[in-house]
Amino acid sequence: MHYFAYGTLLVEENMRKVAPGARNVGYMRLEDYVLGFGKCSQPGVAGCMLVPKKGGVTYGIQYELSDGSMAALDAAAHVAEEQWVHVPVTLTDEAGNKVQSTTYTIPGSRRPWAPTDTYVAPILLGLTQCDFPEEYKHGLRAMIAHEQAAAEAT
């Protein structure tokens, strides 16, 4: 099974803490979506989500997972409680080929959330480790800073 990580699991070591057999099979992009942050339905639970945006792009890691590793990831993402849900996605690999995968997003309408420094730390670390375009890395860092600054201003 394939899983597309675009947020806190961009650090492969962190992914392997949840899914020890996870194997990075490539850096890929998801078109017409951007990374956002939102609240889940359960109070106090929030995180990364995909936000539809025409012309947007989200880069991430395509992992190959065993069924057991996917089940462990589902448990960590509270899929049974529908805090995150599976979403089938079509990715584009580095050669321009279309690749099928699945990922998570927070279901329902977006309830914005300003991420904490602790939450975004693995995302920012992942940006230093992943071979994504510099323009994407810069834009994501700026978006995170903007979301946090807006929350501090209120």
Order of alpha helices (4+ residues) and beta strands (2+ residues): beta-alpha-beta-beta-alpha-beta-beta-alpha-alpha
